[in-house]
Amino acid sequence: MKTREYGVVIGRFQVPELHEAHKQIIATAKLSHKKYIVLVACTEVKGSDRDPLDYFTRAQMIKYQFPDAIIAPIYDNPSDKLWSQNLDALIIKEAGRKSVLLYSGHNGFEEYYSGRFAVKHIKEIDFYRGTELREISGKVVPSTKEGRCGVIYGITHQYPRAYPTVDIAVINKQYVLLGIKKNQVGLRFPGGFVDPIDKSLEVAAKRECYEECGGVETDQYEYICSGIVDDWRYRNRGEKIISSFFKCKYVYGNYNEACNRFRIYKASVLSH
C-alpha cells in the first residue's frame, strides 16, 4: 500500500552504471509511492577523482533505467543544517505539502540530515563501494569509440585550469643559478609544479630547490611576485601556468655540486 505520495532517493551515483544497490533503493521508492524523486548530489568541484561525472551525465544514466523518475540536483554544503534546509526546500518545491518519505542506503545521508521529513534506511541486498568501482573503471582502457568520446567529454567539460608553479632565484654573491633544459632553448630558474601535499608555496619552492639542486642550504625564501608564464606547452590551450617567484641567498654547501645536481639540466652560473 502506497502510504506516502512521494518517495525521495538521494545519492552521488558516481559510477559508470547503476549497480544493484542503486537500483534496489530507487525501485523501492518507485513501487512504494505514487511519484518518486531521485536527487543527485553535486559539488562545485568539477572533474575530481571523487566526482568525475557531471550532473547531466548521471541524470541521463538514471533516466535510462527509471524513465518516470523526477530527477534534480542537490548541491553540497559545508553546513549540515543548511544542506538539510536546502533539501527540504527542494522537495517542497516539487512535492508541495504532500506526504514524503526519504530513502537512504549504506553510508547514507541520514546522520547529516536534520530536516522535516522521515527517513527510511534500506538494507541493501548487495553492498557496493563507489570508490572501488571508480578505481576499477579508471584502469579500463577506453577501447571503443564511445569510451574515447567519454574521455573527450570529461576533459572538455572541466573548468579552465591554472596550474601553480614556483621558481627560485638562488643567489650566491654576484651569481644566480640558472639552467638549460635538455633539447630546449632558453634559461630557467630551479622550480616546478606545486604538489597537492605542499602546505604552502614556500614549502613547494624549498622542495623543488632541494630536488633539483641538492642539499644546498639557503636563508629565508622571499616572495617576489607571481604571474602567467608563457609556457609553450600551454600557449594554445585553455589551461595556463601561474608561477610564484621567490629568491633566497646561498649560505653554505657545495655550490658546484648544486649546479651538477640541477638534474636533467645543464647548470649555468651567470652574473646577476
Sequence and secondary structure as in RCSB ss.txt:
>XXXX:A:sequence
MKTREYGVVIGRFQVPELHEAHKQIIATAKLSHKKYIVLVACTEVKGSDRDPLDYFTRAQMIKYQFPDAIIAPIY
DNPSDKLWSQNLDALIIKEAGRKSVLLYSGHNGFEEYYSGRFAVKHIKEIDFYRGTELREISGKVVPSTKEGRCG
VIYGITHQYPRAYPTVDIAVINKQYVLLGIKKNQVGLRFPGGFVDPIDKSLEVAAKRECYEECGGVETDQYEYIC
SGIVDDWRYRNRGEKIISSFFKCKYVYGNYNEACNRFRIYKASVLSH
>XXXX:A:secstr
   SSEEEEEE   SSS  HHHHHHHHHHHHHSSEEEEEEEE S  S SS  S HHHHHHHHHHH TT EEEEEE
  S HHHHHHHHHHHHHHHHTTS EEEEE TT STTT  SSSEEEE   SS   HHHHHHHHHTS   SHHHHHH
HHHHHHTS   EEEEEEEEEEETTEEEEEEETT  SEE SEEE  TT SSHHHHHHHHHHHHH S EE   EEEE
EEEE  GGGTTSS EEEEEEEEEEEEES HHHHHHTSTTEEEEEEE 
